[in-house]
Amino acid sequence: MSVERRSPSHPLHPSLLALLLLAPLGCGPSPAPDAPPDATYTVRGEIAKLPTEGSNEVWIHHEAIPDFRDQKGETVGMESMTMPFPLGPQVAAGELAMGERVTFDFEVRWAGRGRPLAVTRIEPLPEGTKLAFDPPEADDAGGDATSDQVEESIPK
């Protein structure tokens, strides 16, 4: 007995077939875009490096953040340092200038992939504003974390 194979009279269009094959790849869990951040900080600093072409990171020398919390939710503080901050989609890099003193908000989201920080607002400070880049006084709990400790706690 011989079995005859026939091709379907209406084969799937190649783009539909590709869609059906690739659709499961996008079904994995992803962080909810509207999920509240783990923390939001308002900080002052000075623009140290503007975003380069193809980048959305601005380098800011910021003042100390004594109430900065790590991934475990523990208050570790953060020394004054120069570090990269990704700009959120609502922040225009073209409005920034080298050496400009600014106040900015950044959100921290420890869950998810990529860098957990994003600047959500940045505004120039009044001309002549003085910034405090000196290390804060150590408290009774052992002082603030060093820049190395903070960098280790931020996934790259």
N, CA, C and O of each residue as an XYZ file, in Angstrom:
624
protein
N       0.837     -1.164      0.000
C       0.000      0.000      0.000
C       0.888      1.236      0.000
O       1.817      1.330      0.802
N       0.624      2.142     -0.851
C       1.435      3.340     -0.972
C       0.646      4.537     -0.461
O      -0.555      4.658     -0.698
N       1.357      5.430      0.255
C       0.720      6.632      0.795
C       1.170      7.808     -0.051
O       2.365      8.038     -0.233
N       0.229      8.526     -0.552
C       0.544      9.677     -1.390
C       0.494     10.941     -0.537
O      -0.495     11.200      0.149
N       1.557     11.713     -0.585
C       1.602     12.977      0.172
C       1.259     14.113     -0.778
O       1.787     14.220     -1.885
N       0.373     14.937     -0.310
C       0.005     16.095     -1.116
C       0.350     17.368     -0.343
O       0.258     17.414      0.884
N       0.739     18.370     -1.069
C       1.009     19.649     -0.414
C      -0.320     20.333     -0.145
O      -1.281     20.129     -0.887
N      -0.387     21.136      0.897
C      -1.650     21.795      1.217
C      -2.043     22.741      0.091
O      -1.194     23.304     -0.600
N      -3.332     22.899     -0.070
C      -3.805     23.761     -1.145
C      -3.583     25.237     -0.820
O      -3.501     26.066     -1.727
N      -3.487     25.569      0.467
C      -3.236     26.955      0.873
C      -2.086     26.962      1.877
O      -2.328     26.966      3.084
N      -0.829     26.963      1.398
C       0.296     26.959      2.342
C       0.326     28.255      3.147
O      -0.175     29.290      2.705
N       0.922     28.179      4.334
C       1.037     29.368      5.180
C       1.952     30.380      4.509
O       2.992     30.028      3.952
N       1.558     31.609      4.568
C       2.386     32.683      4.035
C       3.679     32.706      4.853
O       3.620     32.543      6.071
N       4.860     32.903      4.221
C       6.135     32.868      4.963
C       6.179     33.813      6.161
O       6.745     33.454      7.194
N       5.601     35.006      6.057
C       5.657     35.932      7.200
C       4.791     35.439      8.358
O       5.139     35.648      9.520
N       3.669     34.788      8.053
C       2.825     34.226      9.102
C       3.540     33.065      9.778
O       3.482     32.915     10.998
N       4.209     32.251      8.984
C       4.964     31.130      9.535
C       6.068     31.649     10.460
O       6.266     31.111     11.550
N       6.786     32.693     10.030
C       7.846     33.272     10.861
C       7.271     33.814     12.164
O       7.862     33.631     13.228
N       6.129     34.475     12.085
C       5.483     35.006     13.282
C       5.123     33.889     14.256
O       5.347     34.019     15.459
N       4.574     32.809     13.749
C       4.188     31.687     14.606
C       5.397     31.026     15.250
O       5.320     30.566     16.389
N       6.512     30.976     14.530
C       7.714     30.348     15.075
C       8.431     31.241     16.084
O       9.016     30.738     17.044
N       8.395     32.562     15.881
C       9.135     33.474     16.746
C       8.318     34.014     17.911
O       8.898     34.529     18.867
N       7.022     33.918     17.868
C       6.162     34.471     18.916
C       6.519     33.972     20.310
O       6.529     34.776     21.243
N       6.813     32.684     20.501
C       7.125     32.237     21.866
C       8.368     32.886     22.454
O       8.511     32.918     23.676
N       9.282     33.410     21.620
C      10.492     34.027     22.148
C      10.188     35.289     22.939
O      10.952     35.645     23.837
N       9.107     35.965     22.635
C       8.757     37.191     23.341
C       7.820     36.973     24.506
O       7.295     37.941     25.057
N       7.596     35.745     24.894
C       6.604     35.461     25.932
C       7.187     35.351     27.329
O       6.449     35.079     28.275
N       8.490     35.555     27.489
C       9.096     35.421     28.806
C       8.712     36.575     29.708
O       8.198     37.589     29.235
N       8.956     36.432     31.007
C       8.610     37.504     31.925
C       9.508     38.709     31.704
O      10.696     38.558     31.420
N       8.961     39.876     31.829
C       9.741     41.100     31.756
C       9.190     42.041     32.812
O       8.019     41.955     33.180
N      10.045     42.952     33.305
C       9.565     43.841     34.341
C       8.439     44.718     33.805
O       8.468     45.150     32.653
N       7.462     44.971     34.643
C       6.342     45.822     34.242
C       6.848     47.251     34.094
O       7.466     47.776     35.019
N       6.598     47.898     32.944
C       7.127     49.242     32.742
C       6.557     50.253     33.722
O       7.207     51.255     34.019
N       5.369     50.013     34.224
C       4.745     50.944     35.149
C       4.956     50.557     36.609
O       4.379     51.176     37.503
N       5.779     49.538     36.857
C       6.045     49.136     38.238
C       6.757     50.287     38.947
O       7.625     50.930     38.355
N       6.409     50.552     40.192
C       7.070     51.649     40.896
C       8.550     51.331     41.125
O       8.919     50.168     41.283
N       9.393     52.366     41.141
C      10.814     52.127     41.391
C      11.025     51.681     42.837
O      10.194     51.939     43.707
N      12.148     51.009     43.076
C      12.504     50.625     44.442
C      12.851     51.857     45.270
O      12.612     51.890     46.477
N      13.414     52.868     44.615
C      13.758     54.117     45.298
C      13.908     55.221     44.261
O      14.218     54.963     43.098
N      13.684     56.450     44.700
C      13.932     57.632     43.878
C      14.744     58.599     44.724
O      14.422     58.841     45.887
N      15.793     59.145     44.136
C      16.674     60.066     44.850
C      16.731     61.393     44.103
O      16.748     61.417     42.872
N      16.759     62.485     44.841
C      16.994     63.811     44.279
C      18.385     64.224     44.730
O      18.676     64.273     45.925
N      19.239     64.520     43.762
C      20.655     64.748     44.028
C      21.112     65.976     43.238
O      20.526     66.332     42.215
N      22.164     66.607     43.732
C      22.781     67.708     42.997
C      24.147     67.263     42.509
O      24.804     66.436     43.141
N      24.570     67.819     41.378
C      25.873     67.455     40.853
C      26.292     68.355     39.710
O      25.641     69.353     39.401
N      27.403     67.974     39.090
C      27.961     68.737     37.976
C      28.193     67.794     36.802
O      28.747     66.707     36.970
N      27.766     68.214     35.611
C      27.933     67.396     34.408
C      29.426     67.249     34.121
O      30.120     68.244     33.911
N      29.919     66.014     34.112
C      31.333     65.737     33.877
C      31.600     65.236     32.460
O      32.701     65.412     31.938
N      30.604     64.615     31.838
C      30.770     64.102     30.473
C      29.381     63.958     29.861
O      28.479     63.370     30.457
N      29.231     64.503     28.667
C      27.951     64.422     27.963
C      27.825     63.081     27.250
O      28.832     62.426     26.984
N      26.609     62.671     26.939
C      26.436     61.419     26.191
C      27.135     61.508     24.833
O      27.089     62.541     24.164
N      27.771     60.427     24.445
C      28.387     60.358     23.126
C      27.355     59.829     22.145
O      26.293     59.354     22.547
N      27.667     59.911     20.864
C      26.729     59.438     19.849
C      26.405     57.967     20.092
O      27.304     57.147     20.274
N      25.133     57.646     20.093
C      24.685     56.272     20.312
C      24.585     55.880     21.778
O      24.263     54.733     22.091
N      24.857     56.817     22.682
C      24.788     56.526     24.118
C      23.747     57.436     24.760
O      23.490     58.543     24.285
N      23.162     56.959     25.831
C      22.222     57.806     26.574
C      22.720     58.044     27.996
O      21.938     58.417     28.871
N      24.024     57.829     28.235
C      24.569     58.001     29.584
C      25.277     59.344     29.715
O      26.105     59.713     28.883
N      24.935     60.052     30.763
C      25.618     61.287     31.119
C      26.414     60.998     32.397
O      25.911     60.355     33.317
N      27.653     61.477     32.442
C      28.477     61.302     33.632
C      28.292     62.531     34.509
O      28.450     63.664     34.053
N      27.955     62.296     35.771
C      27.701     63.385     36.713
C      28.535     63.166     37.970
O      28.537     62.078     38.546
N      29.249     64.222     38.390
C      29.914     64.204     39.695
C      28.849     64.669     40.682
O      28.505     65.850     40.726
N      28.337     63.739     41.464
C      27.217     64.053     42.351
C      27.661     64.161     43.795
O      28.695     63.626     44.196
N      26.851     64.866     44.562
C      27.084     64.963     45.998
C      26.781     63.607     46.638
O      26.182     62.733     46.010
N      27.198     63.447     47.881
C      26.942     62.202     48.617
C      25.435     61.961     48.741
O      24.635     62.894     48.789
N      25.084     60.680     48.791
C      23.685     60.270     48.968
C      23.643     59.409     50.230
O      23.756     58.186     50.140
N      23.483     60.023     51.406
C      23.571     59.269     52.656
C      22.500     58.201     52.825
O      22.721     57.217     53.530
N      21.337     58.378     52.187
C      20.247     57.410     52.377
C      20.140     56.387     51.240
O      19.109     55.728     51.102
N      21.196     56.246     50.423
C      21.151     55.280     49.316
C      21.026     53.856     49.865
O      21.742     53.463     50.785
N      20.098     53.094     49.277
C      19.862     51.705     49.701
C      20.363     50.748     48.629
O      20.193     50.994     47.435
N      20.983     49.651     49.066
C      21.486     48.651     48.126
C      20.370     47.696     47.710
O      19.204     47.888     48.054
N      20.755     46.664     46.961
C      19.799     45.697     46.431
C      19.025     44.977     47.528
O      17.898     44.538     47.302
N      19.613     44.853     48.702
C      18.951     44.175     49.821
C      18.043     45.123     50.603
O      17.351     44.703     51.530
N      18.050     46.402     50.226
C      17.236     47.386     50.929
C      17.932     47.990     52.131
O      17.317     48.725     52.903
N      19.207     47.688     52.295
C      19.962     48.214     53.430
C      20.535     49.581     53.082
O      21.049     49.783     51.982
N      20.446     50.512     54.014
C      21.012     51.839     53.801
C      22.527     51.745     53.898
O      23.079     51.479     54.965
N      23.193     51.967     52.767
C      24.651     51.897     52.714
C      25.261     53.258     52.416
O      26.467     53.444     52.572
N      24.436     54.213     51.987
C      24.953     55.513     51.607
C      25.809     55.406     50.355
O      26.195     54.312     49.944
N      26.096     56.534     49.765
C      26.974     56.578     48.594
C      27.794     57.854     48.695
O      27.251     58.943     48.881
N      29.101     57.708     48.570
C      29.988     58.858     48.594
C      29.764     59.726     47.366
O      29.181     59.290     46.374
N      30.232     60.943     47.450
C      30.283     61.803     46.280
C      31.238     61.153     45.283
O      32.337     60.735     45.649
N      30.819     61.070     44.036
C      31.667     60.459     43.008
C      31.165     60.861     41.635
O      30.071     61.407     41.493
N      31.975     60.586     40.631
C      31.576     60.778     39.242
C      31.192     59.420     38.702
O      31.971     58.470     38.780
N      29.988     59.323     38.152
C      29.511     58.037     37.641
C      28.533     58.251     36.494
O      27.965     59.334     36.353
N      28.334     57.216     35.670
C      27.392     57.339     34.555
C      25.959     57.133     35.022
O      25.675     56.276     35.858
N      25.072     57.929     34.470
C      23.642     57.801     34.725
C      22.925     57.703     33.384
O      23.001     58.641     32.590
N      22.234     56.606     33.104
C      21.418     56.542     31.890
C      20.273     57.551     31.994
O      19.679     57.730     33.057
N      19.982     58.195     30.883
C      18.878     59.148     30.841
C      17.598     58.426     30.478
O      17.573     57.637     29.533
N      16.537     58.688     31.219
C      15.238     58.122     30.892
C      14.718     58.745     29.601
O      15.234     59.770     29.155
N      13.701     58.133     28.997
C      13.194     58.621     27.712
C      12.621     60.041     27.770
O      12.521     60.703     26.736
N      12.250     60.511     28.945
C      11.667     61.841     29.077
C      12.714     62.939     29.271
O      12.358     64.110     29.399
N      14.011     62.575     29.295
C      15.079     63.541     29.536
C      15.841     63.784     28.235
O      16.322     62.841     27.608
N      15.950     65.046     27.833
C      16.633     65.406     26.584
C      18.100     65.717     26.855
O      18.414     66.662     27.579
N      19.001     64.923     26.274
C      20.436     65.114     26.470
C      20.920     66.413     25.841
O      21.900     66.998     26.305
N      20.247     66.869     24.792
C      20.668     68.075     24.093
C      20.592     69.332     24.937
O      21.190     70.348     24.583
N      19.878     69.285     26.034
C      19.729     70.456     26.899
C      20.827     70.543     27.960
O      20.844     71.487     28.750
N      21.741     69.575     27.988
C      22.784     69.535     29.008
C      24.063     70.191     28.496
O      24.335     70.185     27.296
N      24.854     70.761     29.424
C      26.120     71.390     29.057
C      27.218     70.920     30.006
O      26.979     70.730     31.199
N      28.420     70.735     29.469
C      29.572     70.345     30.285
C      29.786     71.362     31.405
O      29.713     72.571     31.185
N      30.051     70.851     32.605
C      30.328     71.708     33.746
C      29.102     72.341     34.377
O      29.208     73.029     35.391
N      27.945     72.112     33.784
C      26.709     72.687     34.319
C      26.371     72.026     35.656
O      26.469     70.808     35.801
N      25.978     72.834     36.613
C      25.535     72.312     37.911
C      24.037     72.087     37.838
O      23.274     72.956     37.416
N      23.638     70.891     38.262
C      22.251     70.467     38.071
C      21.695     69.822     39.333
O      22.439     69.387     40.213
N      20.393     69.774     39.398
C      19.691     68.925     40.354
C      18.976     67.893     39.501
O      18.444     68.216     38.439
N      18.964     66.658     39.964
C      18.335     65.614     39.155
C      17.715     64.550     40.037
O      18.133     64.327     41.173
N      16.709     63.902     39.482
C      16.074     62.751     40.124
C      16.516     61.519     39.361
O      16.576     61.528     38.132
N      16.824     60.463     40.089
C      17.042     59.185     39.419
C      16.317     58.095     40.177
O      16.218     58.111     41.404
N      15.815     57.150     39.408
C      15.100     56.005     39.966
C      16.016     54.797     39.972
O      16.902     54.656     39.130
N      15.778     53.928     40.946
C      16.503     52.666     41.048
C      15.482     51.543     40.972
O      14.510     51.513     41.726
N      15.719     50.632     40.057
C      14.895     49.414     39.927
C      15.864     48.233     39.933
O      16.550     47.979     38.943
N      15.915     47.523     41.040
C      16.870     46.426     41.168
C      16.457     45.209     40.361
O      17.328     44.464     39.912
N      15.167     44.975     40.158
C      14.721     43.811     39.380
C      14.865     44.132     37.897
O      14.820     45.294     37.494
N      15.035     43.102     37.102
C      15.126     43.295     35.655
C      16.558     43.226     35.170
O      17.491     42.948     35.924
N      16.695     43.488     33.885
C      18.010     43.397     33.255
C      18.580     44.785     33.030
O      17.853     45.778     33.039
N      19.888     44.844     32.829
C      20.537     46.112     32.525
C      20.800     46.934     33.773
O      20.618     46.473     34.900
N      21.236     48.167     33.539
C      21.529     49.059     34.664
C      20.241     49.446     35.368
O      19.243     49.749     34.714
N      20.254     49.438     36.681
C      19.017     49.716     37.416
C      18.722     51.199     37.614
O      17.684     51.548     38.177
N      19.614     52.075     37.163
C      19.441     53.499     37.396
C      18.921     54.196     36.146
O      19.260     53.802     35.030
N      18.103     55.228     36.324
C      17.670     56.058     35.199
C      17.314     57.449     35.709
O      16.543     57.595     36.657
N      17.885     58.469     35.067
C      17.555     59.853     35.392
C      16.180     60.153     34.821
O      15.932     59.933     33.635
N      15.288     60.654     35.662
C      13.927     60.955     35.217
C      13.652     62.455     35.131
O      12.660     62.875     34.535
N      14.530     63.258     35.725
C      14.395     64.714     35.666
C      15.763     65.310     35.898
O      16.518     64.837     36.747
N      16.087     66.354     35.139
C      17.350     67.063     35.356
C      17.126     68.527     35.015
O      16.573     68.858     33.966
N      17.568     69.407     35.923
C      17.374     70.847     35.749
C      18.626     71.576     36.205
O      19.303     71.130     37.131
N      18.940     72.696     35.561
C      20.102     73.471     35.998
C      19.854     74.110     37.361
O      18.731     74.493     37.693
N      20.916     74.215     38.133
C      20.857     74.932     39.407
C      21.125     76.415     39.139
O      21.713     76.755     38.113
N      20.708     77.289     40.034
C      21.007     78.714     39.852
C      22.522     78.941     39.779
O      23.300     78.260     40.447
N      22.914     79.901     38.964
C      24.330     80.226     38.820
C      24.926     80.551     40.189
O      24.296     81.222     41.007
N      26.137     80.072     40.425
C      26.822     80.327     41.688
C      26.514     79.317     42.778
O      27.065     79.414     43.875
N      25.637     78.339     42.503
C      25.318     77.314     43.503
C      26.586     76.543     43.854
O      27.310     76.081     42.972
N      26.839     76.412     45.133
C      28.002     75.644     45.606
C      27.567     74.211     45.866
O      26.496     73.964     46.420
N      28.412     73.268     45.457
C      28.145     71.848     45.690
C      29.110     71.329     46.745
O      30.234     71.821     46.852
N      28.684     70.342     47.522
C      29.503     69.749     48.581
C      29.978     68.372     48.131
O      29.230     67.396     48.187
N      31.236     68.305     47.683
C      31.783     67.028     47.230
C      32.663     66.361     48.283
O      33.193     65.275     48.049
N      32.823     67.003     49.442
C      33.629     66.400     50.502
C      32.909     65.189     51.066
O      31.678     65.153     51.082
N      33.666     64.184     51.536
C      33.008     63.014     52.132
C      32.228     63.419     53.371
O      32.687     64.262     54.142
N      31.048     62.826     53.574
C      30.269     63.144     54.778
C      30.942     62.555     56.009
O      31.763     61.643     55.918
N      30.578     63.093     57.145
C      31.079     62.556     58.404
C      30.534     61.147     58.597
O      29.370     60.883     58.297
N      31.378     60.236     59.099
C      30.934     58.862     59.361
C      29.931     58.880     60.506
O      30.067     59.653     61.454
N      28.923     58.018     60.406
C      27.947     57.914     61.490
C      28.331     56.755     62.398
O      29.324     56.068     62.155
N      27.554     56.544     63.430
C      27.854     55.486     64.393
C      27.701     54.092     63.806
O      28.205     53.129     64.384
N      27.022     53.958     62.680
C      26.794     52.639     62.078
C      27.940     52.226     61.166
O      27.840     51.208     60.482
N      29.018     52.986     61.140
C      30.155     52.559     60.339
C      30.398     53.414     59.121
O      31.304     53.110     58.345
N      29.634     54.469     58.913
C      29.903     55.370     57.807
C      29.263     54.940     56.514
O      28.531     53.953     56.445
N      29.562     55.708     55.496
C      28.989     55.460     54.179
C      29.825     54.462     53.402
O      31.009     54.266     53.677
N      29.185     53.837     52.430
C      29.878     52.886     51.571
C      30.876     53.627     50.696
O      30.679     54.796     50.365
N      31.940     52.942     50.326
C      32.894     53.522     49.393
C      32.353     53.386     47.985
O      31.405     52.638     47.746
N      32.956     54.110     47.050
C      32.495     54.021     45.662
C      32.659     52.604     45.131
O      31.841     52.158     44.327
N      33.699     51.882     45.558
C      33.878     50.493     45.111
C      32.739     49.615     45.602
O      32.245     48.775     44.850
N      32.309     49.791     46.851
C      31.209     48.989     47.383
C      29.916     49.280     46.642
O      29.147     48.362     46.357
N      29.666     50.544     46.328
C      28.445     50.899     45.613
C      28.491     50.343     44.202
O      27.507     49.763     43.742
N      29.615     50.506     43.499
C      29.728     49.992     42.131
C      29.528     48.479     42.102
O      28.943     47.954     41.155
N      30.007     47.772     43.129
C      29.821     46.321     43.176
C      28.352     45.959     43.329
O      27.929     44.894     42.879
N      27.564     46.834     43.963
C      26.161     46.509     44.197
C      25.274     46.850     43.007
O      24.100     46.480     42.994
N      25.816     47.555     41.995
C      25.032     47.940     40.820
C      25.393     47.024     39.665
O      26.528     47.055     39.189
N      24.442     46.199     39.199
C      24.728     45.313     38.068
C      25.069     46.119     36.829
O      24.515     47.197     36.610
N      25.963     45.608     36.035
C      26.375     46.287     34.795
C      25.620     45.728     33.623
O      25.824     46.166     32.491
